[in-house]
Amino acid sequence: MKVAEQCLSDKEEVSLMNFEEIRKADDELIMSTYGRFPVCITEGKGATAVDIDNKKYIDFGSGIGVNSLGYCDDGYVEAVCAQVKKLQHTSNLYYTQPQLEAAKKLIELSSMKKVLFCNSGAEANECAIKIARKYSFDKYKNDRNKIVTLQNSFHGRTVTTLAATGQDSFHNYFFPFTEGFAFAPANDLEKTMEVIDNKTCAVMIELVQGEGGVMPLDKEYVQKLVEYCSSFDILVVVDEVQTGVGRTGTFFGFQQFDIKPDIVTSAKGLGGGLPIGACIVSDKCSDVLAPGTHGTTFGANPVVCAGANYVLSQFKDTNLLSGICEKGKYIRSRLEIMPGVVETRGLGMMVGAVLENNDAKSVANKALENGLLVLTAKTVLRLLPPLNISMQELSDGLDILENTLKEIFQ
């Protein structure tokens, strides 16, 4: 059989599989690194996903914050398809316009200086760590390389970003982890300052600890920490992998804290569904990396950048950001009166709901049965709807969640 015919035959075979056959094949062929929900998503439009049995779901997870404009936004699809027809890839040994356009938009929206593109949030954080250590090495030599992160933080799943993550549960199995990280309690300036010493080159924070349970930092704590670090030439790295690209109601979360970081990392919603990360630096760090000190094969891929450019272009309309703030308030106002919800927290459309029974996973599974996709973060229910979700879909999804909570708590 010819290759093309075999591919067609394989495609037909996959399309005829039912869910149980897919789940069994997945167990046999794919490493079991994910606690999957029992559903196979096949297509989507806007904030609505459709599974293999043609059941529809309102999606309050956005692919863990990645589908910032929902599924298959018409303009996004057009931009990506137009680029893939022209040039799907070339190496970073050559210049490309999509990369330059994405960089220009990011710099304008962040008021930073330069950017390096990569493929994920973990890679962006790895790049930030390298920049911080090289900046300090260039000025103070090799005895000033400690990076302080916060307890309960999450910065990625590579060996180094796991080491930077301030949760003991992640510091297992993969020994030896990268050295040079220390952890301070969030929102306690005095104790944080006790961890910072003359060996410290940078402090790395999330303004809302997403995987840690949707835990926002206090504005005063952040401002005083940045002021303290600046006085000792300690770089401030803000991990905006989950909080960035409008999620909190400003393009980057740090813009609500009235600070100017030295390094900002971004990913998830930046590509609108395609894999991209970005490490963005201020003028102080703009010339730290030189040819050969860092790189990536796929970073700033033209097709991925075409997607990112479309996403970034949507922020020319300030109504998008104001709408995020209003939708976030609406979500929390609805959640606060739902059965079983004892607390809500977050910023913008990054919302966590603390439950009476601390069993967010059971709620997420029951919501799935009822036609709603939601996330969890530890014991907290986590909501990250598409930024442009319609008020009707948002309201309908919250109705499903409310009815789900009534089933469980009443």
C-alpha positions as CSV (number, residue, x, y, z in Angstrom):
1,M,0.0,0.0,0.0
2,K,1.3,3.5,-0.9
3,V,2.2,5.8,2.0
4,A,-0.6,8.2,1.2
5,E,-3.2,5.4,1.1
6,Q,-1.9,4.0,4.4
7,C,-2.1,7.4,6.1
8,L,-5.7,7.8,4.8
9,S,-6.5,4.3,6.1
10,D,-5.0,5.1,9.5
11,K,-7.0,8.4,9.7
12,E,-10.2,6.5,8.9
13,E,-9.4,3.9,11.6
14,V,-8.8,6.6,14.2
15,S,-12.0,8.5,13.3
16,L,-14.1,5.3,13.7
17,M,-12.8,4.7,17.3
18,N,-15.2,5.2,20.1
19,F,-14.2,6.8,23.4
20,E,-13.4,3.6,25.3
21,E,-11.2,2.4,22.4
22,I,-9.4,5.8,22.4
23,R,-8.8,5.6,26.2
24,K,-7.5,2.0,25.9
25,A,-5.2,2.9,23.1
26,D,-4.0,6.0,25.0
27,D,-3.1,3.8,28.0
28,E,-1.1,1.5,25.8
29,L,0.7,4.1,23.7
30,I,1.2,7.3,25.7
31,M,3.1,7.7,29.0
32,S,0.7,8.1,31.9
33,T,1.9,11.6,33.0
34,Y,-1.6,13.2,33.1
35,G,-4.7,12.6,35.2
36,R,-7.0,12.9,32.3
37,F,-10.7,13.7,32.5
38,P,-12.9,11.0,30.8
39,V,-13.6,12.9,27.6
40,C,-12.0,13.2,24.1
41,I,-12.3,16.7,22.6
42,T,-12.6,16.7,18.8
43,E,-13.5,20.3,17.9
44,G,-14.6,23.6,19.3
45,K,-15.8,27.1,18.5
46,G,-15.7,30.1,20.7
47,A,-16.0,28.9,24.3
48,T,-17.7,25.7,23.3
49,A,-15.9,22.3,22.9
50,V,-17.4,19.2,21.4
51,D,-16.4,15.6,22.2
52,I,-16.2,12.5,20.1
53,D,-19.8,11.7,20.9
54,N,-20.9,15.2,19.8
55,K,-21.6,16.3,23.4
56,K,-21.0,20.0,23.9
57,Y,-19.2,21.6,26.8
58,I,-18.7,25.3,27.8
59,D,-15.0,25.6,28.5
60,F,-13.9,27.5,31.6
61,G,-10.4,26.2,31.3
62,S,-9.1,27.4,27.9
63,G,-6.6,24.6,27.6
64,I,-5.1,25.8,31.0
65,G,-5.3,29.4,29.9
66,V,-3.8,28.8,26.5
67,N,-6.9,29.4,24.2
68,S,-7.1,33.1,25.2
69,L,-9.5,33.8,22.3
70,G,-11.3,30.5,22.6
71,Y,-11.6,27.8,19.9
72,C,-11.0,28.6,16.3
73,D,-11.5,32.4,16.3
74,D,-12.1,33.3,12.6
75,G,-9.3,35.9,12.4
76,Y,-6.9,33.7,14.3
77,V,-7.5,30.7,11.9
78,E,-7.1,33.0,8.9
79,A,-3.8,34.4,10.2
80,V,-2.3,31.1,11.0
81,C,-3.4,29.4,7.8
82,A,-2.1,32.3,5.7
83,Q,1.3,32.0,7.3
84,V,1.6,28.2,7.0
85,K,0.9,28.5,3.3
86,K,3.9,30.9,2.9
87,L,6.6,29.6,5.3
88,Q,6.1,27.0,8.1
89,H,9.6,27.1,9.5
90,T,13.1,28.4,9.1
91,S,15.9,28.5,11.7
92,N,16.9,31.4,13.9
93,L,20.0,31.8,11.7
94,Y,17.7,33.9,9.5
95,Y,15.4,36.9,10.0
96,T,11.7,36.6,9.7
97,Q,9.0,39.3,9.8
98,P,6.4,37.4,12.0
99,Q,9.0,37.2,14.8
100,L,9.9,40.9,14.5
101,E,6.2,41.9,14.5
102,A,5.5,39.8,17.6
103,A,8.5,41.3,19.3
104,K,7.4,44.9,18.5
105,K,3.9,44.3,19.8
106,L,5.2,42.7,23.0
107,I,7.6,45.5,23.7
108,E,4.9,48.1,23.2
109,L,2.4,46.3,25.4
110,S,4.9,45.6,28.2
111,S,7.1,48.8,28.0
112,M,10.2,46.5,28.2
113,K,13.3,46.6,26.0
114,K,13.9,43.2,24.2
115,V,12.5,39.7,23.9
116,L,13.7,36.2,23.3
117,F,11.1,33.7,22.0
118,C,11.0,30.0,22.9
119,N,8.3,27.3,23.1
120,S,6.9,27.2,26.6
121,G,6.6,28.8,30.0
122,A,9.2,26.5,31.5
123,E,11.7,27.4,28.7
124,A,10.9,31.1,29.2
125,N,11.7,30.7,33.0
126,E,14.9,28.8,32.2
127,C,16.0,31.7,30.0
128,A,15.2,34.2,32.8
129,I,17.3,32.1,35.2
130,K,20.2,32.1,32.8
131,I,19.9,35.8,32.2
132,A,19.8,36.6,35.9
133,R,22.9,34.5,36.7
134,K,24.9,35.8,33.7
135,Y,24.0,39.4,34.6
136,S,25.4,38.8,38.1
137,F,28.4,36.9,36.8
138,D,29.3,39.6,34.4
139,K,29.2,42.2,37.2
140,Y,30.1,40.3,40.4
141,K,31.7,37.0,39.1
142,N,30.6,33.5,40.1
143,D,29.8,33.8,43.8
144,R,26.5,35.6,43.4
145,N,24.1,33.2,41.8
146,K,21.3,32.4,44.3
147,I,17.7,32.9,43.2
148,V,15.0,33.4,45.8
149,T,11.5,32.2,44.8
150,L,8.4,32.0,47.0
151,Q,6.9,29.1,48.8
152,N,3.9,27.6,47.0
153,S,5.2,28.9,43.7
154,F,5.3,26.9,40.4
155,H,7.7,27.7,37.6
156,G,7.8,24.6,35.4
157,R,8.6,20.9,35.1
158,T,12.2,20.9,33.8
159,V,14.8,19.9,36.3
160,T,15.8,23.5,36.9
161,T,12.3,25.0,37.0
162,L,11.2,22.2,39.3
163,A,14.1,23.3,41.6
164,A,12.9,26.8,41.4
165,T,9.3,25.8,42.3
166,G,8.6,26.4,46.0
167,Q,6.6,23.2,46.7
168,D,8.2,20.2,48.4
169,S,6.0,17.8,46.5
170,F,7.8,18.6,43.3
171,H,11.2,18.0,44.8
172,N,11.3,14.3,44.4
173,Y,12.5,11.5,42.1
174,F,14.6,13.5,39.8
175,F,17.7,14.0,41.9
176,P,20.0,15.9,41.7
177,F,18.1,19.0,41.1
178,T,19.8,22.2,39.9
179,E,21.3,24.1,42.9
180,G,21.1,27.7,43.8
181,F,17.5,28.3,44.8
182,A,16.0,29.3,48.2
183,F,12.4,29.8,49.2
184,A,10.7,32.6,51.1
185,P,7.2,32.9,52.5
186,A,4.9,34.9,50.2
187,N,3.5,38.2,51.6
188,D,6.0,38.3,54.5
189,L,8.6,41.0,53.6
190,E,10.6,40.6,56.8
191,K,11.1,36.8,56.3
192,T,11.7,37.2,52.6
193,M,14.5,39.7,53.3
194,E,16.0,37.2,55.7
195,V,16.3,34.7,52.8
196,I,17.9,37.3,50.5
197,D,21.6,37.7,51.1
198,N,24.8,38.8,49.4
199,K,24.8,35.7,47.3
200,T,21.4,36.5,45.7
201,C,21.3,37.6,42.1
202,A,17.5,37.6,41.6
203,V,14.1,37.1,43.1
204,M,11.5,35.3,41.0
205,I,7.8,35.7,41.8
206,E,4.3,35.0,40.4
207,L,1.9,37.8,41.1
208,V,-0.9,35.2,41.4
209,Q,0.3,31.7,42.3
210,G,-1.9,29.8,39.8
211,E,-0.9,26.2,40.3
212,G,-0.5,27.0,44.0
213,G,-4.2,27.6,44.5
214,V,-4.9,31.0,42.7
215,M,-3.2,32.9,45.5
216,P,-2.6,36.7,44.7
217,L,0.4,38.5,46.3
218,D,-0.2,41.7,48.3
219,K,0.5,44.8,46.3
220,E,2.4,46.5,49.2
221,Y,4.6,43.4,49.7
222,V,5.5,43.3,46.0
223,Q,6.3,47.0,45.8
224,K,8.5,46.9,48.9
225,L,10.2,43.7,47.7
226,V,11.0,45.3,44.4
227,E,12.3,48.5,46.1
228,Y,14.5,46.4,48.4
229,C,15.9,44.3,45.5
230,S,16.6,47.4,43.4
231,S,18.7,49.0,46.1
232,F,21.1,46.0,46.0
233,D,21.0,45.4,42.2
234,I,19.1,42.2,42.7
235,L,17.0,41.4,39.6
236,V,13.3,41.0,39.9
237,V,11.8,38.3,37.6
238,V,8.1,38.1,37.3
239,D,6.7,34.8,36.0
240,E,3.6,35.9,34.0
241,V,3.2,32.5,32.2
242,Q,-0.4,32.2,33.5
243,T,-1.2,35.8,34.6
244,G,0.0,37.5,31.4
245,V,-1.7,38.4,28.0
246,G,-4.7,40.1,29.6
247,R,-5.7,37.3,32.0
248,T,-5.7,39.5,35.1
249,G,-7.3,42.6,33.4
250,T,-4.1,44.4,32.4
251,F,-1.9,43.0,29.6
252,F,0.6,41.9,32.2
253,G,-0.3,41.5,35.9
254,F,2.7,43.6,37.0
255,Q,1.0,46.6,35.5
256,Q,-1.6,46.5,38.3
257,F,1.2,46.4,41.0
258,D,2.9,49.6,39.8
259,I,6.3,48.0,39.5
260,K,8.9,47.7,36.7
261,P,10.4,44.2,36.6
262,D,13.8,43.5,35.2
263,I,12.6,40.3,33.5
264,V,9.1,39.1,32.6
265,T,8.2,35.6,31.3
266,S,5.2,34.8,29.2
267,A,3.6,31.8,27.4
268,K,0.2,30.1,27.5
269,G,-2.3,32.7,26.1
270,L,0.3,34.4,24.1
271,G,0.0,31.9,21.2
272,G,-3.7,31.5,21.4
273,G,-3.3,27.7,21.1
274,L,0.1,27.3,19.5
275,P,3.3,26.7,21.6
276,I,5.2,29.9,22.3
277,G,7.1,31.4,25.2
278,A,8.8,34.7,25.7
279,C,11.4,36.1,28.0
280,I,11.2,39.9,28.0
281,V,13.8,42.1,29.6
282,S,14.3,45.7,30.6
283,D,17.1,47.9,29.4
284,K,19.3,46.6,32.3
285,C,19.3,43.1,30.9
286,S,18.9,43.7,27.2
287,D,22.5,42.9,26.3
288,V,23.3,40.1,28.8
289,L,22.9,37.2,26.3
290,A,25.3,37.0,23.3
291,P,25.4,34.6,20.4
292,G,25.9,31.1,21.6
293,T,24.7,31.7,25.2
294,H,21.2,30.6,24.5
295,G,19.0,29.4,21.7
296,T,16.1,27.3,20.5
297,T,15.3,25.4,17.2
298,F,11.6,26.1,17.2
299,G,11.4,29.4,19.1
300,A,9.7,32.2,17.1
301,N,8.5,29.7,14.5
302,P,6.7,31.8,11.8
303,V,3.4,30.0,12.1
304,V,3.4,30.3,15.9
305,C,4.3,34.0,15.7
306,A,1.4,34.5,13.2
307,G,-0.9,33.2,15.9
308,A,0.7,35.3,18.6
309,N,0.5,38.4,16.4
310,Y,-3.2,38.0,15.9
311,V,-3.7,37.5,19.7
312,L,-1.6,40.6,20.4
313,S,-3.4,42.7,17.8
314,Q,-6.6,42.2,19.8
315,F,-5.2,44.3,22.6
316,K,-5.3,47.4,20.5
317,D,-9.0,47.5,21.5
318,T,-9.0,48.6,25.1
319,N,-12.5,47.2,25.4
320,L,-11.0,43.7,25.6
321,L,-9.2,44.5,28.9
322,S,-12.1,46.4,30.4
323,G,-14.3,43.5,29.5
324,I,-12.0,41.1,31.2
325,C,-12.3,43.1,34.4
326,E,-16.1,43.2,34.2
327,K,-16.3,39.5,33.4
328,G,-14.0,38.7,36.3
329,K,-16.2,40.6,38.7
330,Y,-19.3,38.9,37.4
331,I,-17.8,35.5,37.8
332,R,-16.8,36.2,41.4
333,S,-20.2,37.7,42.3
334,R,-22.0,34.6,41.0
335,L,-19.5,32.2,42.7
336,E,-19.8,33.9,46.1
337,I,-23.5,33.0,46.5
338,M,-23.2,29.4,45.2
339,P,-23.6,26.4,47.5
340,G,-20.3,25.1,49.0
341,V,-18.2,28.1,48.0
342,V,-16.6,29.7,51.1
343,E,-14.1,32.1,49.4
344,T,-13.2,33.4,45.9
345,R,-9.8,34.9,45.0
346,G,-7.8,35.9,42.0
347,L,-7.5,38.8,39.5
348,G,-9.5,39.5,36.4
349,M,-10.5,36.2,34.7
350,M,-8.1,34.1,36.8
351,V,-10.5,33.0,39.5
352,G,-10.2,30.5,42.3
353,A,-13.1,29.1,44.4
354,V,-12.4,27.6,47.8
355,L,-14.9,24.8,48.6
356,E,-16.4,23.6,51.9
357,N,-15.1,20.1,51.3
358,N,-11.8,21.0,49.7
359,D,-12.6,18.5,46.9
360,A,-12.4,20.5,43.7
361,K,-11.6,17.3,41.7
362,S,-15.0,15.8,42.4
363,V,-16.7,19.1,41.5
364,A,-14.7,19.2,38.2
365,N,-15.7,15.7,37.3
366,K,-19.4,16.3,38.1
367,A,-19.3,19.6,36.1
368,L,-17.9,17.6,33.1
369,E,-20.9,15.3,33.3
370,N,-23.1,18.4,33.2
371,G,-21.4,20.0,30.2
372,L,-18.8,22.3,31.8
373,L,-15.0,22.1,31.7
374,V,-13.3,23.5,34.7
375,L,-9.8,23.2,36.3
376,T,-8.4,22.6,39.7
377,A,-5.4,24.0,41.6
378,K,-4.7,21.8,44.6
379,T,-8.0,21.8,46.5
380,V,-9.3,24.9,44.7
381,L,-11.7,25.1,41.7
382,R,-9.9,27.2,39.1
383,L,-11.6,29.1,36.3
384,L,-9.8,30.5,33.2
385,P,-12.5,31.1,30.6
386,P,-11.5,32.5,27.2
387,L,-10.9,36.3,27.5
388,N,-13.5,37.0,24.7
389,I,-16.2,34.6,26.0
390,S,-19.7,36.0,25.4
391,M,-21.7,37.0,28.4
392,Q,-24.3,34.5,27.4
393,E,-21.8,31.6,27.4
394,L,-20.3,32.9,30.6
395,S,-23.7,33.0,32.3
396,D,-24.7,29.6,30.9
397,G,-21.5,28.1,32.2
398,L,-22.0,29.6,35.6
399,D,-25.5,28.2,35.7
400,I,-24.1,24.7,35.0
401,L,-21.6,25.2,37.8
402,E,-24.2,26.4,40.2
403,N,-26.4,23.4,39.5
404,T,-23.4,21.1,39.9
405,L,-22.7,22.6,43.3
406,K,-26.3,22.2,44.3
407,E,-26.1,18.5,43.5
408,I,-23.1,18.1,45.7
409,F,-23.8,20.5,48.6
410,Q,-27.6,20.5,48.9
